[in-house]
Amino acid sequence: MSVRLTDGQLGHRDRAREFAAASITPWAGEIDQRQSTPEHVLAAMRSSGYLGAALPERWGGGGLDPVSYGLVTEEIGRACSSVRSLMTVHNMAAQAIFRAGDPDQRAELLPRLCTGEQLIAFALTEPNAGSSVDVLETEAVPHGGGYRVNGVKKWTTYGQIADLFLVLAHCDHRPIALVVDRHSDGLTVTPVRDLLGTRGSMPAELRLDDVVVPAARRLGPAGTGTGFVAHTALDHGRASVAWGSTGIIQACLDACVSYTRQRRQGGHALKDYQLVRRHLTDMLVAYTAARALCHRSACLRQDGDPRAVMETSMAKYFAAGAALRAATDAVHLHGANGCGPDYPVGRYLRDATVMGIVEGTAEIHQISLANYAFQRPYRD
Ligand SMILES: Cc1cc2nc3c(=O)[nH]c(=O)nc-3n(C[C@H](O)[C@H](O)[C@H](O)COP(=O)(O)OP(=O)(O)OC[C@H]3O[C@@H](n4cnc5c(N)ncnc54)[C@H](O)[C@@H]3O)c2cc1C
């Protein structure tokens, strides 16, 4: 593993930075205020290729290596966490289809997901099943060669506009994963509004009343729904949220460097006060450390190293916490302006709060990382 990015990786980062600056950043505030992602931003995401960036070219994906994919995610996350969360959920569900799907499912679903012609959302969480996925209440009963599904899913990111849902359920007490069509009879999609952060991520509650799903839409053998399919998706989601969190820290640093240069109090620019500079130092170190963990876990993923899953958990845990601290400091350094509508740091703080909850709360990562510490395989 080299700390230096390759020319190819730098190229992907630069292109993503230009893309985000032109097609996302100018609308990030509006996306947050209106709680919706406009069609032109969705169209830009589709044509960018980033919705299938991590999937193999054979299926129409970008074939990006994990570091390049992370760098792209960081740039999108730096611009707007809502749009980044579209990348996250769409790519994590598509990855699950790629890893767990059979050749027919890949051929049918992946090309349209890679172009974004179809969007897919990830529906695991339920009113009574959040951190504990072993207690899913959504039930799939064998029915005419397929399944009849009943249950409620909550907080499904971009569920308002997704064409497909990767739904986790249980069948005869065994977890299964089903790809459910939005237009299925018995499926009701209700928008969830007024989130604290990632407010433009168009979440929905799904209600499944006797929804019939063909057996051909079951991913992997019955019994692997949460063990393999959901964990594959969540592992990719965690990597994405980790890199997206480094994007938030970078955005905080950018905003604070600019603001403390121009804002004057007591006859000096804010940047000349040592106590102010200390906050900037903390942000810089947090960014560098979070980025290093993301880079390390992406390199391990690239090498197929079995430690990649726990190292990704570590990166997500650290980067999400660091983003929240950086965003809190960023609001603080902006004073009252940090609390008003004219600067983006308030949005960064609300978005950063969400990072510590999605793809496993901080506490859930603390529990599994402590187990990792006892195993000690993290030592090279
Ligand atoms: C903006 C947003 C977008 C989301 N998008 C999606 C999505 O697209 N698809 C989807 O399926 N879900 C999504 N979620 C749901 C998210 O994955 C869950 O919120 C998360 O898994 C936590 O579950 P919970 O909210 O039920 O909290 P709970 O599990 O009820 O946890 C509440 C608190 O208790 C703690 N806790 C729980 N269990 C333990 C334990 N064993 N030990 C110690 N502490 C514990 C938690 O850490 C937390 O602090 C989204 C959530 C948000 C906020």
The ligand as a MOL file (V3000), in Angstrom:
LIG
                    3D

  0  0  0     0  0            999 V3000
M  V30 BEGIN CTAB
M  V30 COUNTS 53 58 0 0 0
M  V30 BEGIN ATOM
M  V30 1 C -31.1210 9.6680 7.3490 0
M  V30 2 C -31.2720 8.2030 7.5110 0
M  V30 3 C -31.2610 7.3810 6.3950 0
M  V30 4 C -31.4390 5.9940 6.5330 0
M  V30 5 N -31.4890 5.2180 5.3990 0
M  V30 6 C -31.7740 3.8960 5.5110 0
M  V30 7 C -31.9230 3.0770 4.3510 0
M  V30 8 O -31.7860 3.5370 3.2090 0
M  V30 9 N -32.2710 1.7660 4.5200 0
M  V30 10 C -32.4300 1.2150 5.7670 0
M  V30 11 O -32.7110 0.0220 5.8490 0
M  V30 12 N -32.2720 1.9600 6.8890 0
M  V30 13 C -31.9460 3.2790 6.7880 0
M  V30 14 N -31.8080 4.0600 7.9220 0
M  V30 15 C -31.9820 3.4520 9.2270 0
M  V30 16 C -30.6700 3.2310 9.9540 0
M  V30 17 O -29.9410 2.2000 9.3540 0
M  V30 18 C -31.0240 2.9370 11.4190 0
M  V30 19 O -31.5130 4.1470 11.9610 0
M  V30 20 C -29.8500 2.4430 12.2310 0
M  V30 21 O -29.5110 1.1330 11.8710 0
M  V30 22 C -30.1870 2.4460 13.7370 0
M  V30 23 O -31.3900 1.7980 13.9750 0
M  V30 24 P -32.5280 2.5360 14.8420 0
M  V30 25 O -32.7360 3.9020 14.2890 0
M  V30 26 O -33.6900 1.6200 14.8870 0
M  V30 27 O -31.9050 2.7200 16.2830 0
M  V30 28 P -31.8890 1.6380 17.4700 0
M  V30 29 O -31.3570 0.3460 16.9770 0
M  V30 30 O -33.1980 1.6610 18.1490 0
M  V30 31 O -30.7990 2.2950 18.4330 0
M  V30 32 C -31.0790 3.4070 19.2760 0
M  V30 33 C -29.8580 3.6590 20.1520 0
M  V30 34 O -29.5540 2.4850 20.9100 0
M  V30 35 C -28.2510 2.0220 20.6560 0
M  V30 36 N -28.2020 0.5630 20.6280 0
M  V30 37 C -29.0250 -0.2790 19.9460 0
M  V30 38 N -28.6410 -1.5510 20.1330 0
M  V30 39 C -27.5610 -1.5180 20.9640 0
M  V30 40 C -26.6930 -2.5040 21.5180 0
M  V30 41 N -26.8510 -3.8070 21.2590 0
M  V30 42 N -25.6900 -2.0820 22.3220 0
M  V30 43 C -25.4940 -0.7830 22.5700 0
M  V30 44 N -26.2630 0.1980 22.0760 0
M  V30 45 C -27.2770 -0.1600 21.2590 0
M  V30 46 C -27.9010 2.5920 19.2740 0
M  V30 47 O -26.5100 2.6910 19.0920 0
M  V30 48 C -28.5910 3.9430 19.3180 0
M  V30 49 O -27.7920 4.8600 19.9850 0
M  V30 50 C -31.5990 5.4300 7.8180 0
M  V30 51 C -31.5720 6.2560 8.9460 0
M  V30 52 C -31.4150 7.6210 8.8010 0
M  V30 53 C -31.4070 8.4880 10.0250 0
M  V30 END ATOM
M  V30 BEGIN BOND
M  V30 1 1 1 2
M  V30 2 1 2 3
M  V30 3 2 2 52
M  V30 4 2 3 4
M  V30 5 1 4 5
M  V30 6 1 4 50
M  V30 7 2 5 6
M  V30 8 1 6 7
M  V30 9 1 6 13
M  V30 10 2 7 8
M  V30 11 1 7 9
M  V30 12 1 9 10
M  V30 13 2 10 11
M  V30 14 1 10 12
M  V30 15 2 12 13
M  V30 16 1 13 14
M  V30 17 1 14 15
M  V30 18 1 14 50
M  V30 19 1 15 16
M  V30 20 1 16 17
M  V30 21 1 16 18
M  V30 22 1 18 19
M  V30 23 1 18 20
M  V30 24 1 20 21
M  V30 25 1 20 22
M  V30 26 1 22 23
M  V30 27 1 23 24
M  V30 28 2 24 25
M  V30 29 1 24 26
M  V30 30 1 24 27
M  V30 31 1 27 28
M  V30 32 2 28 29
M  V30 33 1 28 30
M  V30 34 1 28 31
M  V30 35 1 31 32
M  V30 36 1 32 33
M  V30 37 1 33 34
M  V30 38 1 33 48
M  V30 39 1 34 35
M  V30 40 1 35 36
M  V30 41 1 35 46
M  V30 42 1 36 37
M  V30 43 1 36 45
M  V30 44 2 37 38
M  V30 45 1 38 39
M  V30 46 1 39 40
M  V30 47 2 39 45
M  V30 48 1 40 41
M  V30 49 2 40 42
M  V30 50 1 42 43
M  V30 51 2 43 44
M  V30 52 1 44 45
M  V30 53 1 46 47
M  V30 54 1 46 48
M  V30 55 1 48 49
M  V30 56 2 50 51
M  V30 57 1 51 52
M  V30 58 1 52 53
M  V30 END BOND
M  V30 END CTAB
M  END
